[in-house]
Amino acid sequence: MRRARVVRVITRLNVGGPAIHAMLLTERLDPARYESYLVAGTPGRSEGDMTSLRGTDVSPTYIRSLAREISPLRDIVALTRLIALFRQRRPDIVHTHLAKAGLLGRLAARVVGARTVHTFHGNVLRGYFGPARSAVFVAIERAMARLTDRVVSISPRQTAELMALRLAPRERIVEIPLGLDLAPFLRVEEGRLRRELGLAPDVPLVGIVARLVPIKGVDVFLRSAQLIHRARADARFVVIGDGELRARLAELAAELGIAAQVSFLGWRADLPSVYPDLDIVVLTSHNEGTPVALIEAAAAARPIVATEVGGVADVVADGCGLLVADGDADAVARTVVGLLDDRGLSRTLGAAARERVYPRYDSSTLVRNVDAMYRSLLGV
């Protein structure tokens, strides 16, 4: 029997869950059953390149004209290149990730007669843009849903949102949680970050792992860090990630009087050896799909404090973390200080977090679920 050809198209392989998701599927779907290809645009200079940070055996085909920003001329060039590529590869399934790749990839797939799958990775249709722009994107997605054989949601809350926005009929929505390679986070019990920073084992260390962009609310983390430091003068903080706001956030730390207590570490390729040294992992995003940082922190058995936005509560559930209101630095600080003062509760939350995410969000579960969806779509 001929292997099914699957071409996966993603707007860019920048740091984040969608890139990990697409790379893992391309790597790990059974090669005896699938001939898999990955097509991507290129990430911005400050976004980080997931292929270099995580390492992969996949060799993507890059289309430079495939970019996040709207540009009619460049988008037409990207669409033309996708159609040519699909005619060459003759895919049975085109599986798209992220909005721009979803639009152009599905249009090109219909031109060549391939079946189409699109994964929604975040809640970008509400909260990211203004009302007018959001309405345009919703209208486009409703139109594209008519060209889509399967729509993949990565969380129950996202499924509810897709239904509320009428982006696809329920029978065409398949709920498949995000999948990550969690084994390294389960194995490492001792970190290297404290040695690197020259911190003793008993120094409270609180961290955030995030892109340094407005939607991630890292300024809220820094404002909470100022309050935590007032209550626990020995506390130290790390910001892991990079992005357009890095310089401004460093300035904010100085303005808040905590520059000496905050270390900006940039992107890290050794996160399995970083998380074990964090006493608490914080996420202060204003919106989220399924947050990779929290899944990885949970797999490393770290207690979590996060804002209750988007799909965060789908991860931080069943007593495996503590949620606070969006933008409430005071609540973040109070909650973190409470956990620093109650090590028993911290250990309980960390253990529950690991049980919550593994194997639910492990790559093995993702591959099994996607394989079942593809086989159903192909009728095999």
C-alpha positions in Angstrom: 0.0 0.0 0.0 1.3 3.5 -1.0 2.3 5.7 1.9 0.0 8.7 2.4 1.8 12.0 1.6 1.3 14.8 4.2 2.5 18.3 3.7 2.4 20.4 6.9 2.5 24.2 6.4 3.3 26.6 9.2 3.7 30.4 9.0 7.0 30.3 10.9 9.0 28.1 13.2 9.5 30.6 15.9 9.7 29.8 19.6 6.4 28.4 20.8 4.0 25.5 20.8 2.9 25.6 17.1 6.5 25.1 15.9 7.1 22.3 18.3 3.8 20.6 17.4 4.5 20.8 13.7 8.1 19.5 14.0 7.1 16.6 16.2 4.4 15.4 13.9 6.7 15.6 10.9 9.4 13.7 12.8 7.4 11.0 14.5 4.4 10.0 12.4 5.0 6.4 11.3 7.3 6.6 8.3 6.0 3.3 7.1 2.5 4.8 6.8 3.3 8.5 6.0 5.6 10.5 3.8 5.8 13.8 5.7 7.1 17.2 4.6 7.3 20.5 6.5 6.9 23.9 4.8 7.5 27.1 6.7 8.1 30.8 6.4 11.0 32.4 8.4 10.7 33.8 11.9 11.6 37.4 12.8 15.0 38.1 14.2 13.8 38.6 17.8 11.4 35.6 17.7 13.9 32.8 18.1 14.2 29.8 15.8 12.8 26.6 17.2 14.8 24.4 14.9 18.1 25.6 16.4 16.8 25.7 20.0 15.2 22.3 20.1 17.1 20.4 17.4 15.3 18.4 14.8 16.0 15.8 12.1 13.4 17.6 9.9 14.6 19.6 7.0 11.9 22.2 6.3 11.3 23.7 2.9 11.3 27.5 3.5 9.1 29.9 1.5 10.4 33.4 2.4 7.3 35.1 1.0 5.2 33.2 3.6 5.1 35.8 6.4 2.8 36.7 9.3 2.2 40.3 8.1 -0.4 41.0 5.5 1.2 41.9 2.1 -1.0 41.3 -1.0 2.0 41.0 -3.4 4.1 38.8 -1.1 1.0 36.6 -0.2 0.3 36.0 -3.9 3.9 34.9 -4.4 3.6 32.6 -1.4 0.4 31.1 -2.7 1.9 30.5 -6.1 4.9 28.8 -4.6 2.7 26.6 -2.4 0.6 25.5 -5.4 3.8 24.6 -7.4 5.1 22.7 -4.4 1.9 20.8 -3.9 1.8 19.9 -7.6 5.3 18.5 -7.2 4.7 16.6 -4.0 1.1 15.5 -4.7 -0.1 15.5 -1.1 -3.0 13.4 0.1 -3.4 15.8 3.1 -2.3 19.4 3.6 -2.2 20.2 7.3 -1.8 23.9 8.2 -0.8 25.7 11.4 -1.3 29.4 12.2 -3.4 31.9 10.4 -1.5 32.9 7.3 -0.4 29.4 6.5 -3.9 28.3 7.2 -5.3 30.7 4.6 -2.7 30.2 1.8 -2.1 26.5 2.5 -5.8 25.6 2.3 -6.4 27.6 -0.8 -3.4 25.9 -2.5 -4.6 22.5 -1.3 -8.0 23.0 -2.9 -6.3 23.9 -6.2 -4.5 20.6 -6.3 -7.4 18.6 -4.8 -5.8 17.6 -1.5 -7.7 17.0 1.7 -7.3 19.8 4.3 -6.7 19.9 8.0 -6.2 23.2 10.0 -5.1 23.4 13.6 -6.0 26.5 15.7 -3.2 27.0 18.1 -4.4 30.0 20.1 -7.3 32.3 20.9 -6.2 35.0 18.5 -9.7 35.7 17.2 -10.5 37.5 20.5 -8.2 39.7 22.5 -5.2 40.1 20.2 -6.6 42.7 17.8 -9.2 45.5 17.8 -12.9 44.7 17.1 -12.8 45.6 13.4 -9.7 43.6 12.6 -11.0 40.6 14.7 -14.3 40.7 12.8 -12.4 40.5 9.5 -10.3 37.5 10.7 -13.5 35.8 11.9 -15.1 36.3 8.5 -12.1 34.9 6.7 -12.0 31.8 9.0 -15.7 31.2 8.5 -15.1 31.2 4.7 -12.0 29.0 5.0 -13.9 26.5 7.2 -16.0 25.6 4.2 -12.7 24.5 2.5 -11.5 22.4 5.4 -12.1 18.7 6.0 -11.1 18.7 9.6 -10.6 21.6 12.1 -8.3 20.7 15.1 -8.9 22.4 18.4 -6.2 22.0 21.1 -8.3 22.5 24.2 -11.9 22.3 25.4 -12.1 26.1 25.8 -10.9 26.5 22.2 -13.5 24.1 21.0 -16.2 26.2 22.8 -14.8 29.3 21.2 -14.8 27.8 17.7 -18.4 26.8 18.2 -19.4 30.2 19.6 -17.8 32.0 16.6 -19.4 29.5 14.1 -16.0 28.7 12.6 -16.9 25.0 11.8 -19.7 22.6 12.4 -19.1 20.4 15.5 -18.8 17.2 13.4 -15.8 18.6 11.6 -14.0 19.7 14.8 -11.5 17.2 16.3 -10.1 18.0 19.8 -6.4 17.1 20.0 -4.3 18.5 22.8 -0.9 20.1 22.1 1.9 17.5 22.2 5.5 18.1 23.5 8.5 16.0 24.1 8.1 15.8 27.9 10.6 12.9 28.7 13.5 15.3 29.3 11.5 17.3 31.8 10.5 14.1 33.7 14.1 12.8 34.0 16.1 15.8 35.2 16.0 16.2 39.0 18.8 18.7 39.5 19.2 22.0 37.6 22.2 24.0 36.6 20.7 27.5 36.7 21.6 28.2 40.4 25.2 27.4 39.8 25.3 29.6 36.7 23.8 32.5 38.7 25.8 31.9 41.8 22.7 31.3 44.0 22.6 29.0 47.0 19.9 26.2 47.1 17.8 28.1 49.7 17.5 31.4 47.8 13.9 31.7 46.5 14.0 31.7 42.7 10.9 32.7 40.7 10.9 32.6 36.9 8.8 33.3 33.8 9.4 31.7 30.4 7.8 33.7 27.6 8.3 35.7 24.5 8.9 39.3 25.4 5.9 40.7 23.5 2.9 42.7 24.8 0.4 39.8 25.0 2.7 37.9 27.4 2.3 40.6 30.1 5.9 40.3 31.4 5.6 43.9 32.8 3.0 42.4 35.2 5.5 39.8 36.3 8.1 42.5 37.0 5.6 44.6 39.0 4.8 41.5 41.0 8.5 40.8 41.5 8.9 44.2 43.1 6.1 43.4 45.6 7.5 39.9 46.2 11.0 41.4 46.9 9.5 43.7 49.5 8.1 40.7 51.4 11.0 38.4 50.7 14.2 40.4 50.3 16.2 37.3 49.5 14.0 36.4 46.4 15.6 36.4 43.0 13.9 36.4 39.6 14.7 35.2 36.0 13.1 36.1 32.7 13.7 33.5 30.1 12.9 34.5 26.6 13.4 37.3 24.1 11.5 39.6 21.9 10.7 43.2 20.9 10.2 44.4 24.5 13.4 43.1 26.1 15.2 46.5 26.3 12.0 48.2 27.7 11.5 45.5 30.3 15.1 45.8 31.5 14.4 49.5 31.8 11.2 48.8 33.8 13.1 46.5 36.2 15.6 49.4 36.9 12.7 51.8 37.4 11.1 49.4 39.9 14.4 49.2 41.8 14.8 45.4 41.2 17.4 45.4 38.4 19.9 43.6 40.7 17.4 40.9 41.5 16.2 40.2 37.9 18.3 38.2 35.4 17.2 38.4 31.7 18.5 35.1 30.2 17.3 35.2 26.6 16.3 32.0 24.8 17.5 28.8 26.4 18.1 25.4 24.7 18.5 23.7 28.1 15.1 24.2 29.7 15.0 20.7 31.2 18.0 21.7 33.3 16.5 25.1 34.1 13.1 24.3 35.5 14.2 22.2 38.4 16.0 25.2 40.0 12.8 27.4 39.8 10.8 27.4 43.1 7.8 28.8 41.3 7.0 29.3 37.6 4.8 32.3 36.8 2.9 33.2 33.6 1.2 36.6 33.4 -0.1 36.5 29.8 -3.2 38.5 28.8 -4.2 35.7 26.4 -3.0 32.2 25.7 -3.9 29.1 23.7 -2.3 26.2 25.4 0.8 27.5 27.1 3.9 25.4 26.4 5.9 27.0 29.3 3.3 25.8 31.8 3.2 22.3 30.4 6.9 22.0 30.6 7.0 23.5 34.1 4.3 21.0 35.2 6.2 18.1 33.7 9.2 19.2 35.8 6.9 19.2 38.9 7.1 22.9 39.4 4.3 24.8 41.2 2.6 27.3 38.9 1.0 30.7 39.4 -0.7 32.0 36.2 -3.3 34.4 35.0 -6.7 32.8 34.2 -6.9 33.6 30.5 -7.5 31.6 27.3 -6.6 28.0 27.7 -4.5 28.4 30.8 -7.2 26.8 33.0 -7.2 23.7 30.7 -3.6 23.1 31.8 -3.6 24.4 35.4 -6.5 22.4 36.7 -7.2 19.7 39.2 -5.2 21.4 42.0 -1.9 21.6 40.0 -1.5 25.3 40.2 -3.0 28.6 41.3 -4.8 31.1 39.1 -5.2 34.9 39.5 -6.9 37.6 37.6 -5.4 39.1 34.4 -3.1 42.1 35.1 -3.3 41.8 38.9 0.3 42.1 40.0 -0.8 42.3 43.7 -2.5 39.0 43.4 0.4 37.4 41.7 2.8 38.6 44.4 0.5 37.5 47.3 0.1 34.0 45.7 3.8 33.6 45.1 4.8 34.7 48.6 2.3 32.3 50.0 3.8 29.4 48.1 7.3 30.4 49.1 6.2 30.4 52.7 4.5 27.0 52.4 6.9 24.5 50.8 4.6 21.6 51.5 1.8 23.1 49.4 4.4 23.9 46.7 5.5 20.3 46.5 1.9 19.1 46.5 1.0 21.4 43.6 4.2 20.4 41.7 3.4 16.7 42.0 -0.2 17.2 40.9 1.0 19.3 37.9 3.2 16.5 36.6 0.4 14.0 36.9 -1.9 16.4 35.1 0.2 17.0 32.0 1.8 13.6 31.5 1.0 11.7 29.3 -1.9 14.0 28.3 0.4 16.5 26.6 3.2 14.1 25.6 4.2 13.8 22.0 3.3 10.1 22.0 -0.3 11.0 22.7 -0.3 13.7 20.0 1.1 11.4 17.3 -1.5 8.7 18.2 -4.4 11.1 18.0 -3.3 12.7 14.7 -2.6 9.3 13.2 -6.2 8.3 14.0 -7.6 11.5 12.5 -5.6 11.1 9.3 -6.7 7.5 8.9 -10.3 8.5 9.4 -9.9 11.3 6.8 -8.3 8.9 4.3 -10.8 6.1 5.0 -8.1 3.5 6.0 
